[in-house]
Amino acid sequence: MSSTQWEARVFGQSTDLNFTSTLLLPRYAGKIGLHEARVAPDGSVTLESRGGKITGGHDGLLYYFTRLDPKKQGFVLTARVFVENYGREGTADTPQQCGFGLMVRDTVGQPRRDPYDPSFQEIPAPSNMVYIGLFAGDRNENVLRVTRRRGVYDPGELVGVTLDHLDLPFETKIVTGGDGVKMQIGRDEKGFFVAAQMTDGEMSGRWYVPDCPPNLLEQQDPENMYVGLFASRNAQVRYEDIDLEITDYTAPKEPPKLWVPVNDSVKPTLLLRSGAVSSVSAYTLTLQGNEDGEVYITFNGAPAGSLTLTEERPASLSVSLRPGENTFDCRYRFGGNALTEIFTVDYREAPGPSSEVFAAPDGRDDAAGTEASPLSLTSALRRVAQGGTVYLTDGEYPEALKLTRELSGADGAVKTVAPAPGAKVRILGGLWLDSCFWRVTGLEFTKTRCLILGSFNLVDRCVFHDCDETGLMIGRGQPAGFNFAWPSHNLVSFCESFGNLDPKHMNADGFAAKVGVGPGNVFESCVAHDNVDDGFDLYNKVENGRNSPVTMRGCAAYRNGIWTDPHDPTHVIRGGGGGNGFKAGGEGLPVGHVMENCVAFQNIMAGFSDNFNPGKLVVTGCVSVDNEQQNFIFRDNPLTAPAGTYRRNISIRTTPSNWKDSITGDVDDTNKLYN
């Protein structure tokens, strides 16, 4: 190894001792929170990581590195890499966000606290970077790839920053417990490059990573470039024959232009919130904008009136459609500016009922739509008029309940899907609610995850169970930063979600509102239990921008983080991703979620957790009992002053525990922590 000074450092989110999600098998419990770099007399280095993560916007790592001067030095780092463990020991699972390899980055985070404070959660460590190695996602985990992150100029503003995983132009693989593979990463005047031992045993030539110019890593710490070896999440990797060659570097006179993320979050927008198809002539046009202003509407060439849009709330206008295509020419004026949008609505009259339409598992596309002659589910959803109801007759429906945007109802004319009187309805294909102004009520969903991507919807008295992902999730709407168009003003009430299990045992929550959530979403009187991940998850991705606050009122979460086979009680799986009752955010973005009169008990992690959300949480009248870790964990953090408000919350332990509650913020003596 080079005589350069090397350092081992643990930093970034999920490197703390609270992070147990990859090490839940009892015989490996002693490794929870372990991060260790072992340097052998022969110069080889073994990195053992039991925590951390590789995400789109930031990392948590065990990093063995040295500093170089990016203004004067290039380099070539070479090592032979042996994988001793990758993923949870004793299982075939490789959790996502797990990685290792040869890396170079433009900053490193502060070292993990020592001695460790269990009430503190390590902060995210965003960096521009390039590495060659493995990343566990949906791809073949044995295939080496290049990972790059670009666009990190301000660690507090990461909207639009992305992590790209690039295929190499040659074939190379690495196997746990197998022969080592030689890897290389470097930088010269042309940019950053990699090379690796191919499957035929020969070393590849240098491959310059696309769009990674030589000045890529001079953004956050222009005086240092951090080069080294890493392991993250749950990996034990040995690096042999480590060689760092430092070369002279001359910066180009004209620095190459760098990629910059685009954030469209404040772009004025007018959205059609009502449907684009109709089976009747009576139609309510509903529009929504993200600027206060007036919309002047021309309908089929004639003036039809105007609507006032305020506070991002929709407004409506009733018209009579003509057969075929109808055109709404909408001029939106706001603050001295204007834009024009043209929306079309297709009116095709259908025979049979439109206000009460019946569907059946064996219904036909050409049926009458009556109870005696039910339609197929897809045809019934297109037939029902604004304000009408689709009644589902008894039985199992193998397809998804798919409510696309063109099928939206309207403000004041909500469409409904419900069981026919006395029917028991089971949907096997999941729910895809990418629509507005629908009520979905009284249905059972199983086998497939359910998503709410639209706005102004009500999902009530439904059951979600044994799904292959989260039972019901609000989120993943529009592109990063476009909060206005993210799912908003949805109410989920009196629903139950249980027994959900994903293939990786780490992502199936009961309910979730995450990864792109707009304003006004509420969970009320919902129960989540026996899911392999969290009960309620409000996870936030930094690269998407902050979610809007979510309200959880009168909800309960118990026995989450552990899944029991309903057919064999001895078959139990402890999850690899969480197990909190209520997980209120994450990734360091401040969001003021609200929890009122909620209950959490016997979850394998915390009952109520901030998950490193430094926002102004409001937690009132909540009860947390006998969770395996803290009943309440609302921590101090280095990003903002404590700001949460906590009133009349109760923590109860029926048996002693080493996990102590931590509530930091606006706390008074109405909170009772009986630990």
C-alpha positions as CSV (number, residue, x, y, z in Angstrom):
1,M,0.0,0.0,0.0
2,S,1.1,3.6,-0.6
3,S,2.7,5.5,2.3
4,T,-0.1,8.0,2.1
5,Q,-1.9,8.7,5.4
6,W,-5.1,6.6,5.5
7,E,-8.1,6.9,7.9
8,A,-11.1,4.8,8.8
9,R,-14.3,6.7,9.5
10,V,-17.9,5.8,10.1
11,F,-20.4,8.5,9.1
12,G,-23.8,9.2,7.8
13,Q,-27.4,8.1,8.4
14,S,-28.3,4.7,9.7
15,T,-24.8,4.1,11.0
16,D,-26.0,4.5,14.6
17,L,-26.7,1.7,17.1
18,N,-30.4,2.1,16.7
19,F,-30.0,0.7,13.2
20,T,-30.9,-3.0,13.4
21,S,-32.7,-3.6,10.2
22,T,-30.1,-5.9,8.6
23,L,-29.3,-7.8,11.7
24,L,-32.4,-9.2,13.2
25,L,-31.4,-12.8,13.4
26,P,-30.7,-13.5,17.1
27,R,-27.3,-15.2,16.7
28,Y,-25.9,-12.0,15.0
29,A,-27.4,-9.6,17.5
30,G,-23.9,-8.8,18.8
31,K,-23.0,-7.2,15.5
32,I,-25.8,-4.6,15.6
33,G,-24.2,-1.2,14.9
34,L,-20.8,-2.7,14.3
35,H,-18.4,-0.9,11.9
36,E,-14.9,-2.1,11.9
37,A,-11.8,-1.6,9.7
38,R,-9.1,-4.2,10.3
39,V,-5.7,-3.7,8.7
40,A,-3.6,-6.8,8.5
41,P,0.3,-6.9,8.6
42,D,0.3,-7.7,4.9
43,G,-1.5,-4.5,4.2
44,S,-4.9,-6.0,3.4
45,V,-7.9,-4.2,4.8
46,T,-11.2,-5.9,5.9
47,L,-14.2,-3.6,6.2
48,E,-17.2,-4.9,8.2
49,S,-20.2,-2.7,8.1
50,R,-23.5,-3.3,10.0
51,G,-25.5,-0.2,9.1
52,G,-25.5,2.8,6.8
53,K,-27.1,3.1,3.4
54,I,-26.5,4.2,-0.2
55,T,-29.4,6.4,-1.3
56,G,-30.2,8.7,-4.1
57,G,-29.1,11.8,-2.2
58,H,-26.8,10.8,0.6
59,D,-24.9,7.9,2.3
60,G,-24.0,6.2,5.5
61,L,-20.6,4.4,5.2
62,L,-17.7,2.7,6.7
63,Y,-14.9,4.4,4.7
64,Y,-11.2,3.7,4.6
65,F,-9.8,6.7,2.7
66,T,-7.0,9.2,2.1
67,R,-7.1,12.8,1.0
68,L,-5.7,14.1,-2.3
69,D,-5.5,17.7,-3.7
70,P,-8.0,17.9,-6.6
71,K,-6.3,20.9,-8.1
72,K,-2.9,19.2,-8.5
73,Q,-3.2,15.4,-8.2
74,G,-4.7,12.6,-10.2
75,F,-4.7,9.0,-9.1
76,V,-5.2,5.3,-9.8
77,L,-6.4,3.2,-7.0
78,T,-6.3,-0.6,-7.5
79,A,-7.3,-3.5,-5.2
80,R,-8.3,-7.1,-5.3
81,V,-11.7,-7.4,-3.6
82,F,-13.0,-10.5,-1.8
83,V,-16.6,-10.6,-0.5
84,E,-16.9,-12.5,2.8
85,N,-20.5,-11.5,3.5
86,Y,-23.1,-9.4,1.6
87,G,-26.6,-9.1,3.1
88,R,-28.1,-10.5,6.2
89,E,-26.1,-13.4,7.6
90,G,-28.0,-16.7,7.5
91,T,-30.4,-15.6,4.8
92,A,-30.4,-15.3,1.0
93,D,-31.5,-11.7,1.2
94,T,-29.4,-8.7,0.1
95,P,-31.1,-5.6,1.3
96,Q,-31.3,-2.6,-0.9
97,Q,-29.0,0.4,-0.1
98,C,-26.2,-2.1,0.6
99,G,-22.9,-1.6,-1.3
100,F,-19.1,-1.8,-1.4
101,G,-16.3,-1.0,-3.7
102,L,-13.6,1.5,-4.7
103,M,-14.9,5.1,-4.2
104,V,-13.9,8.7,-4.7
105,R,-16.1,11.6,-3.3
106,D,-15.9,15.3,-2.6
107,T,-16.7,15.3,1.1
108,V,-17.1,12.9,4.0
109,G,-19.4,13.3,7.0
110,Q,-18.6,13.9,10.6
111,P,-17.4,10.8,12.4
112,R,-20.0,8.8,14.3
113,R,-20.4,9.9,17.9
114,D,-18.0,8.1,20.3
115,P,-19.1,7.2,22.9
116,Y,-22.4,6.6,21.2
117,D,-25.5,8.4,22.3
118,P,-28.6,6.3,21.6
119,S,-30.9,9.3,21.6
120,F,-29.0,10.8,18.6
121,Q,-29.3,9.8,15.0
122,E,-26.5,10.3,12.6
123,I,-27.1,13.0,10.0
124,P,-27.1,12.4,6.2
125,A,-23.8,12.8,4.3
126,P,-24.6,14.0,0.8
127,S,-21.7,14.0,-1.7
128,N,-20.9,13.9,-5.4
129,M,-19.1,10.6,-5.9
130,V,-18.1,7.8,-8.3
131,Y,-17.5,4.2,-7.3
132,I,-17.1,0.8,-8.9
133,G,-18.5,-2.1,-7.0
134,L,-21.9,-3.6,-6.1
135,F,-25.2,-2.0,-5.1
136,A,-28.1,-4.1,-4.0
137,G,-31.2,-3.2,-5.9
138,D,-33.3,-5.0,-8.4
139,R,-30.4,-5.9,-10.6
140,N,-28.2,-9.0,-10.5
141,E,-26.2,-8.5,-7.3
142,N,-23.1,-10.3,-8.6
143,V,-22.6,-7.9,-11.6
144,L,-20.2,-5.0,-11.0
145,R,-21.4,-1.6,-12.0
146,V,-20.4,2.0,-11.7
147,T,-22.4,4.3,-9.5
148,R,-22.3,8.1,-9.8
149,R,-24.0,10.9,-7.9
150,R,-24.0,14.4,-9.4
151,G,-25.5,17.7,-8.7
152,V,-24.7,18.1,-4.9
153,Y,-23.8,21.8,-4.6
154,D,-25.7,22.6,-1.3
155,P,-26.1,19.7,1.2
156,G,-29.3,21.3,2.4
157,E,-30.9,21.4,-1.1
158,L,-30.8,18.1,-2.8
159,V,-34.0,18.2,-4.9
160,G,-33.4,16.5,-8.2
161,V,-30.1,15.0,-7.3
162,T,-29.9,11.4,-8.6
163,L,-27.8,8.3,-8.1
164,D,-27.2,6.5,-11.4
165,H,-26.0,2.9,-11.7
166,L,-24.2,2.4,-15.0
167,D,-23.5,-0.9,-16.8
168,L,-19.9,-1.5,-17.7
169,P,-19.1,-2.1,-21.3
170,F,-17.5,-5.5,-20.4
171,E,-18.6,-8.4,-18.2
172,T,-17.3,-8.8,-14.7
173,K,-18.8,-10.5,-11.7
174,I,-18.0,-11.1,-8.0
175,V,-19.4,-13.8,-5.8
176,T,-19.7,-14.0,-2.0
177,G,-17.1,-16.5,-0.8
178,G,-15.5,-16.8,-4.2
179,D,-12.2,-15.7,-5.8
180,G,-11.3,-12.0,-5.6
181,V,-11.8,-9.6,-8.4
182,K,-9.3,-6.9,-9.3
183,M,-10.9,-3.4,-9.5
184,Q,-9.5,0.0,-10.4
185,I,-10.7,3.6,-10.2
186,G,-8.9,6.8,-11.2
187,R,-8.9,10.3,-12.4
188,D,-6.9,12.2,-15.0
189,E,-7.3,15.3,-17.2
190,K,-10.0,13.4,-19.2
191,G,-12.2,12.6,-16.2
192,F,-12.9,9.7,-13.9
193,F,-12.3,6.1,-15.1
194,V,-12.7,2.5,-13.9
195,A,-11.4,-0.9,-14.9
196,A,-11.9,-4.4,-13.6
197,Q,-11.0,-8.0,-14.1
198,M,-13.3,-9.5,-16.6
199,T,-15.0,-12.9,-16.4
200,D,-12.3,-14.4,-18.7
201,G,-9.7,-13.4,-16.1
202,E,-8.1,-10.6,-18.1
203,M,-8.1,-7.0,-17.0
204,S,-10.2,-4.6,-19.0
205,G,-9.0,-1.3,-20.4
206,R,-9.9,2.0,-18.8
207,W,-13.6,3.1,-19.2
208,Y,-14.2,6.8,-18.7
209,V,-17.5,7.2,-16.8
210,P,-19.9,9.3,-18.8
211,D,-20.6,12.9,-17.7
212,C,-18.1,12.7,-14.9
213,P,-15.5,15.4,-15.9
214,P,-12.3,15.9,-13.9
215,N,-13.8,18.8,-11.9
216,L,-16.8,16.8,-10.7
217,L,-15.5,16.5,-7.2
218,E,-14.5,20.0,-6.5
219,Q,-17.9,21.3,-5.3
220,Q,-18.2,20.9,-1.6
221,D,-14.6,20.7,-0.4
222,P,-12.5,22.1,-3.2
223,E,-9.3,21.5,-1.2
224,N,-9.7,17.7,-0.8
225,M,-10.7,14.7,-2.9
226,Y,-11.4,11.6,-0.8
227,V,-10.3,8.4,-2.3
228,G,-10.7,5.0,-0.7
229,L,-12.6,1.7,0.0
230,F,-16.0,1.4,1.5
231,A,-18.7,-0.9,2.9
232,S,-22.3,0.0,3.7
233,R,-25.4,-1.5,5.2
234,N,-24.5,-5.1,5.8
235,A,-21.3,-6.2,4.1
236,Q,-17.9,-7.7,5.1
237,V,-15.3,-7.2,2.4
238,R,-11.6,-7.8,2.2
239,Y,-9.3,-5.7,0.0
240,E,-5.9,-7.1,-0.9
241,D,-3.0,-5.8,-3.0
242,I,-4.1,-2.2,-2.5
243,D,-2.1,0.2,-4.6
244,L,-2.6,4.0,-4.8
245,E,-0.6,5.6,-7.6
246,I,-0.7,9.4,-7.3
247,T,-0.1,11.3,-10.6
248,D,0.4,14.9,-11.5
249,Y,-2.7,16.7,-12.7
250,T,-3.1,19.9,-14.6
251,A,-6.6,21.4,-14.5
252,P,-8.1,22.5,-17.8
253,K,-8.1,26.3,-18.4
254,E,-11.9,26.2,-19.0
255,P,-13.5,23.9,-16.4
256,P,-16.1,21.6,-18.0
257,K,-19.7,22.4,-17.3
258,L,-21.3,20.2,-14.7
259,W,-24.8,18.7,-14.5
260,V,-27.3,20.7,-12.6
261,P,-30.6,19.3,-11.2
262,V,-33.8,21.0,-12.4
263,N,-36.4,21.9,-9.9
264,D,-39.9,22.8,-11.3
265,S,-41.5,23.1,-7.9
266,V,-42.7,26.7,-8.4
267,K,-43.7,26.5,-12.0
268,P,-47.2,27.9,-12.5
269,T,-49.5,25.1,-13.5
270,L,-53.2,24.5,-14.3
271,L,-54.5,21.0,-13.9
272,L,-57.7,19.3,-15.0
273,R,-58.9,17.4,-11.9
274,S,-62.2,16.1,-13.5
275,G,-62.3,13.2,-15.9
276,A,-61.4,13.3,-19.6
277,V,-64.2,10.9,-20.6
278,S,-67.9,10.9,-19.9
279,S,-70.9,8.6,-20.7
280,V,-73.5,11.3,-20.2
281,S,-73.8,14.9,-21.4
282,A,-74.0,16.5,-17.9
283,Y,-70.4,17.3,-16.9
284,T,-68.7,19.2,-14.1
285,L,-65.3,20.7,-15.1
286,T,-63.0,20.9,-12.1
287,L,-59.7,22.8,-12.4
288,Q,-56.9,23.4,-9.9
289,G,-54.0,25.8,-10.1
290,N,-51.0,26.6,-7.9
291,E,-51.3,30.4,-8.1
292,D,-54.2,32.6,-6.9
293,G,-55.9,33.9,-9.9
294,E,-58.8,33.7,-12.4
295,V,-59.4,31.1,-15.1
296,Y,-61.4,32.3,-18.2
297,I,-63.0,29.4,-20.0
298,T,-64.1,29.1,-23.6
299,F,-66.1,25.9,-24.1
300,N,-66.4,24.6,-27.7
301,G,-65.6,28.0,-29.1
302,A,-68.0,30.0,-26.9
303,P,-67.4,31.9,-23.6
304,A,-68.5,29.8,-20.7
305,G,-67.6,31.9,-17.7
306,S,-64.7,32.1,-15.2
307,L,-63.5,30.4,-12.0
308,T,-61.5,31.8,-9.1
309,L,-58.6,29.7,-7.9
310,T,-57.3,30.3,-4.4
311,E,-55.0,28.4,-2.0
312,E,-54.5,25.6,-4.5
313,R,-58.1,24.5,-4.0
314,P,-60.2,23.3,-7.0
315,A,-63.1,25.2,-8.6
316,S,-65.9,23.8,-10.8
317,L,-68.1,24.8,-13.7
318,S,-71.1,22.7,-15.0
319,V,-71.7,22.3,-18.8
320,S,-73.6,20.1,-21.2
321,L,-71.3,18.1,-23.5
322,R,-71.9,17.5,-27.1
323,P,-71.3,14.0,-28.6
324,G,-67.6,13.4,-29.4
325,E,-64.7,15.6,-28.4
326,N,-65.3,18.7,-26.4
327,T,-62.7,21.5,-26.0
328,F,-62.1,23.7,-23.0
329,D,-59.7,26.6,-23.8
330,C,-58.6,27.9,-20.3
331,R,-56.7,31.2,-19.9
332,Y,-55.2,31.3,-16.4
333,R,-54.3,34.8,-15.1
334,F,-52.3,35.3,-11.9
335,G,-50.2,38.1,-10.6
336,G,-49.9,40.0,-13.8
337,N,-49.0,36.8,-15.8
338,A,-51.0,34.3,-17.7
339,L,-50.9,30.9,-19.3
340,T,-53.3,29.0,-21.5
341,E,-54.2,25.3,-21.3
342,I,-56.5,23.4,-23.6
343,F,-58.3,20.3,-22.2
344,T,-60.5,17.9,-24.1
345,V,-63.3,15.7,-22.8
346,D,-64.7,12.9,-24.9
347,Y,-68.4,12.2,-24.5
348,R,-69.6,8.9,-25.9
349,E,-73.1,7.9,-24.7
350,A,-73.3,4.4,-23.5
351,P,-76.5,2.3,-23.3
352,G,-77.8,1.3,-19.9
353,P,-77.5,2.9,-16.5
354,S,-74.8,5.4,-15.7
355,S,-75.6,6.5,-12.1
356,E,-75.7,2.9,-10.7
357,V,-73.6,0.5,-12.7
358,F,-73.0,-3.1,-11.7
359,A,-69.8,-5.1,-12.4
360,A,-69.0,-8.8,-11.7
361,P,-65.8,-11.0,-11.9
362,D,-67.3,-12.6,-15.0
363,G,-69.0,-9.5,-16.3
364,R,-68.9,-8.7,-20.0
365,D,-67.7,-5.6,-21.8
366,D,-71.0,-5.4,-23.8
367,A,-73.4,-6.2,-20.9
368,A,-76.2,-3.8,-19.9
369,G,-74.6,-2.8,-16.6
370,T,-77.5,-3.8,-14.5
371,E,-77.5,-6.2,-11.5
372,A,-78.9,-8.9,-13.8
373,S,-76.4,-8.2,-16.6
374,P,-73.2,-6.9,-15.0
375,L,-70.3,-5.3,-16.9
376,S,-66.6,-6.2,-16.6
377,L,-64.9,-4.1,-14.0
378,T,-63.0,-2.1,-16.5
379,S,-66.1,-1.3,-18.6
380,A,-68.1,-0.4,-15.5
381,L,-65.5,2.2,-14.4
382,R,-65.7,3.9,-17.8
383,R,-69.5,3.8,-17.8
384,V,-70.3,5.4,-14.4
385,A,-71.1,9.1,-14.6
386,Q,-69.9,11.8,-12.2
387,G,-71.6,11.4,-8.9
388,G,-72.5,7.8,-9.7
389,T,-71.6,4.4,-8.1
390,V,-70.1,1.2,-9.4
391,Y,-71.4,-1.7,-7.4
392,L,-69.3,-4.8,-7.4
393,T,-71.1,-8.1,-7.1
394,D,-69.9,-11.0,-4.9
395,G,-66.6,-12.7,-5.6
396,E,-62.9,-12.4,-6.4
397,Y,-61.7,-9.9,-9.0
398,P,-58.3,-11.0,-10.4
399,E,-57.5,-7.7,-12.1
400,A,-56.6,-4.4,-10.5
401,L,-59.1,-1.8,-9.5
402,K,-57.5,0.7,-11.9
403,L,-58.8,4.3,-11.7
404,T,-56.8,6.3,-14.2
405,R,-56.8,10.1,-14.5
406,E,-59.3,10.2,-17.3
407,L,-61.9,8.5,-15.1
408,S,-61.9,11.2,-12.4
409,G,-65.1,12.4,-10.8
410,A,-65.5,16.1,-10.0
411,D,-65.6,18.4,-7.0
412,G,-69.2,17.9,-5.6
413,A,-69.7,14.9,-7.9
414,V,-67.6,12.1,-6.5
415,K,-67.6,8.7,-8.1
416,T,-67.9,5.6,-5.8
417,V,-66.8,2.0,-6.0
418,A,-68.6,-0.2,-3.4
419,P,-69.8,-3.7,-2.9
420,A,-73.3,-4.4,-4.0
421,P,-75.7,-4.8,-1.1
422,G,-74.8,-8.0,0.8
423,A,-71.7,-8.7,-1.4
424,K,-68.2,-9.7,-0.2
425,V,-65.7,-8.4,-2.7
426,R,-62.0,-9.3,-2.9
427,I,-59.6,-7.6,-5.3
428,L,-56.5,-9.6,-6.1
429,G,-54.8,-7.2,-8.6
430,G,-54.4,-4.2,-6.2
431,L,-55.6,-0.6,-6.3
432,W,-54.2,2.0,-8.7
433,L,-55.9,5.2,-7.8
434,D,-54.3,7.7,-10.2
435,S,-57.5,9.7,-10.3
436,C,-59.4,12.4,-8.4
437,F,-62.7,12.6,-6.6
438,W,-63.4,8.9,-6.0
439,R,-64.7,7.1,-2.9
440,V,-63.5,3.5,-2.6
441,T,-65.3,1.8,0.2
442,G,-65.9,-1.6,1.8
443,L,-63.5,-3.7,-0.3
444,E,-60.9,-6.3,0.5
445,F,-57.5,-6.0,-1.2
446,T,-54.9,-8.8,-1.1
447,K,-51.8,-10.2,-2.8
448,T,-50.8,-6.9,-4.6
449,R,-49.9,-3.5,-3.2
450,C,-52.3,-0.6,-3.4
451,L,-51.3,3.0,-4.4
452,I,-53.0,6.4,-4.2
453,L,-51.4,8.7,-6.8
454,G,-54.4,11.1,-7.3
455,S,-56.0,13.7,-5.1
456,F,-59.3,14.5,-3.3
457,N,-60.1,10.8,-2.8
458,L,-61.7,8.9,0.1
459,V,-60.7,5.3,0.9
460,D,-62.7,4.0,3.8
461,R,-63.7,0.7,5.5
462,C,-61.3,-1.3,3.3
463,V,-59.0,-4.1,4.3
464,F,-55.5,-4.6,2.9
465,H,-53.7,-7.8,3.8
466,D,-51.0,-10.3,2.6
467,C,-49.8,-7.9,0.0
468,D,-46.4,-8.2,-1.7
469,E,-45.5,-4.6,-0.7
470,T,-47.1,-1.9,1.5
471,G,-50.8,-2.5,1.9
472,L,-51.8,1.1,1.0
473,M,-49.5,3.9,0.1
474,I,-50.0,7.5,-0.8
475,G,-47.1,8.9,-2.9
476,R,-44.9,8.5,-5.9
477,G,-46.9,11.1,-7.9
478,Q,-45.1,13.7,-10.1
479,P,-41.4,14.4,-10.6
480,A,-39.1,15.7,-7.8
481,G,-40.1,19.0,-6.2
482,F,-43.5,19.2,-7.9
483,N,-45.4,19.1,-4.6
484,F,-48.5,20.8,-5.9
485,A,-49.3,17.9,-8.2
486,W,-48.3,15.2,-5.8
487,P,-51.2,13.2,-4.2
488,S,-53.0,15.6,-1.9
489,H,-56.2,15.9,0.2
490,N,-56.8,12.2,0.4
491,L,-58.6,10.7,3.4
492,V,-58.0,7.1,4.5
493,S,-60.4,6.2,7.2
494,F,-61.5,3.1,9.2
495,C,-59.2,0.8,7.2
496,E,-57.0,-2.1,8.3
497,S,-53.7,-3.3,6.9
498,F,-51.9,-6.4,8.1
499,G,-49.7,-9.4,7.1
500,N,-47.9,-7.6,4.3
501,L,-44.6,-9.2,3.2
502,D,-42.3,-8.2,0.4
503,P,-39.7,-10.5,-1.1
504,K,-36.8,-8.6,0.6
505,H,-38.6,-8.5,4.0
506,M,-37.9,-4.8,4.4
507,N,-40.5,-2.6,2.5
508,A,-44.0,-3.9,3.2
509,D,-45.6,-1.4,5.6
510,G,-49.2,-1.3,6.7
511,F,-49.9,2.2,5.5
512,A,-47.5,4.7,4.0
513,A,-47.4,8.3,2.7
514,K,-44.0,8.8,1.3
515,V,-41.8,9.6,-1.7
516,G,-43.8,12.6,-3.1
517,V,-46.7,13.5,-0.8
518,G,-48.7,16.7,-1.3
519,P,-50.8,18.6,1.3
520,G,-53.9,17.6,3.2
521,N,-53.5,13.8,3.4
522,V,-55.1,12.1,6.5
523,F,-55.2,8.7,8.1
524,E,-58.1,8.4,10.5
525,S,-59.1,5.5,12.7
526,C,-56.9,3.1,10.8
527,V,-55.1,0.0,12.2
528,A,-51.8,-1.5,11.0
529,H,-50.5,-4.7,12.5
530,D,-48.2,-7.7,11.8
531,N,-46.5,-6.2,8.8
532,V,-42.9,-7.0,8.1
533,D,-41.9,-3.4,8.0
534,D,-43.5,-0.4,9.7
535,G,-47.1,0.2,10.7
536,F,-47.3,3.8,9.3
537,D,-44.3,5.1,7.3
538,L,-43.9,8.7,6.2
539,Y,-40.4,8.3,4.7
540,N,-39.0,11.2,2.8
541,K,-36.3,11.2,0.1
542,V,-34.0,14.2,0.1
543,E,-33.7,14.2,-3.7
544,N,-37.5,14.5,-4.1
545,G,-37.8,17.5,-1.8
546,R,-39.8,17.5,1.4
547,N,-43.2,15.9,1.6
548,S,-46.1,17.9,3.0
549,P,-47.4,17.2,6.5
550,V,-49.6,14.2,7.0
551,T,-52.1,13.8,9.8
552,M,-52.7,10.5,11.7
553,R,-55.7,10.7,13.9
554,G,-57.0,7.9,16.2
555,C,-54.9,5.2,14.5
556,A,-53.2,2.1,16.0
557,A,-50.1,0.1,15.1
558,Y,-49.0,-3.1,16.8
559,R,-46.7,-6.1,16.2
560,N,-45.1,-4.5,13.2
561,G,-41.6,-5.6,12.0
562,I,-42.5,-9.3,12.4
563,W,-44.6,-11.4,10.0
564,T,-46.2,-14.7,11.0
565,D,-47.4,-17.1,8.4
566,P,-51.2,-17.3,8.7
567,H,-51.1,-21.0,7.8
568,D,-48.1,-22.0,10.0
569,P,-47.7,-20.0,13.2
570,T,-44.2,-21.4,13.6
571,H,-43.0,-19.7,10.4
572,V,-42.0,-16.2,11.6
573,I,-40.0,-13.6,9.7
574,R,-38.4,-10.6,11.5
575,G,-38.2,-7.8,9.0
576,G,-35.0,-6.3,7.5
577,G,-36.2,-2.7,7.1
578,G,-37.9,-1.4,10.2
579,G,-40.6,-2.3,12.6
580,N,-41.7,1.0,14.0
581,G,-45.4,1.7,14.8
582,F,-45.4,5.2,13.5
583,K,-42.3,6.4,11.6
584,A,-42.7,10.1,11.1
585,G,-40.5,11.1,8.1
586,G,-36.8,10.9,7.6
587,E,-33.6,11.9,5.7
588,G,-33.2,15.1,7.6
589,L,-36.0,17.1,5.8
590,P,-38.2,19.1,8.2
591,V,-41.9,18.1,7.9
592,G,-44.4,18.9,10.6
593,H,-46.5,15.8,10.7
594,V,-49.4,15.5,13.2
595,M,-50.2,12.5,15.4
596,E,-53.3,12.7,17.5
597,N,-54.7,10.1,19.9
598,C,-52.8,7.2,18.3
599,V,-51.7,4.0,20.0
600,A,-48.6,1.8,19.4
601,F,-47.6,-1.4,21.2
602,Q,-45.4,-4.4,20.8
603,N,-43.6,-3.2,17.6
604,I,-40.1,-4.5,17.2
605,M,-38.5,-1.0,17.0
606,A,-40.0,2.2,18.3
607,G,-43.6,2.9,18.9
608,F,-43.3,6.5,17.7
609,S,-40.1,7.6,15.9
610,D,-39.0,10.8,14.2
611,N,-36.7,8.8,11.9
612,F,-34.5,11.9,11.8
613,N,-37.3,14.4,10.9
614,P,-36.2,17.7,12.4
615,G,-39.6,19.3,11.6
616,K,-42.2,20.8,13.9
617,L,-44.0,17.5,14.8
618,V,-47.2,17.8,16.8
619,V,-47.8,14.7,18.9
620,T,-50.9,14.9,21.2
621,G,-52.7,12.3,23.3
622,C,-50.7,9.3,22.0
623,V,-50.1,6.1,24.0
624,S,-47.1,3.8,23.5
625,V,-46.8,0.4,25.3
626,D,-44.1,-2.3,25.4
627,N,-42.3,-1.7,22.1
628,E,-39.0,-3.5,21.8
629,Q,-37.0,-0.3,21.5
630,Q,-38.2,3.2,22.6
631,N,-41.9,3.8,23.1
632,F,-41.2,7.4,22.0
633,I,-38.0,8.6,20.2
634,F,-38.1,12.3,19.2
635,R,-34.4,13.3,19.2
636,D,-32.2,16.3,19.4
637,N,-30.5,16.9,16.0
638,P,-27.8,19.1,14.7
639,L,-29.8,20.6,11.8
640,T,-32.5,22.6,13.6
641,A,-33.4,23.7,17.1
642,P,-35.9,21.4,18.8
643,A,-39.3,22.5,17.6
644,G,-41.8,19.7,18.1
645,T,-44.8,20.1,20.4
646,Y,-45.7,17.2,22.7
647,R,-48.8,17.1,24.9
648,R,-50.6,14.4,27.0
649,N,-48.6,11.5,25.7
650,I,-48.2,8.3,27.8
651,S,-45.4,5.7,27.7
652,I,-45.9,2.4,29.6
653,R,-43.6,-0.5,30.3
654,T,-45.0,-3.6,31.9
655,T,-41.5,-5.1,32.2
656,P,-38.1,-3.3,32.5
657,S,-36.3,-2.3,29.3
658,N,-32.8,-0.9,28.5
659,W,-34.4,1.4,25.9
660,K,-35.2,4.8,27.3
661,D,-37.7,7.2,25.8
662,S,-36.4,10.5,24.4
663,I,-38.7,13.4,23.7
664,T,-36.9,16.7,22.9
665,G,-38.8,19.9,22.0
666,D,-41.7,21.7,23.5
667,V,-42.6,19.2,26.2
668,D,-44.6,19.9,29.4
669,D,-45.6,17.8,32.4
670,T,-48.8,16.5,30.8
671,N,-46.5,13.9,29.1
672,K,-46.1,10.8,31.4
673,L,-43.2,8.4,30.6
674,Y,-43.6,5.4,33.0
675,N,-40.3,3.7,32.1
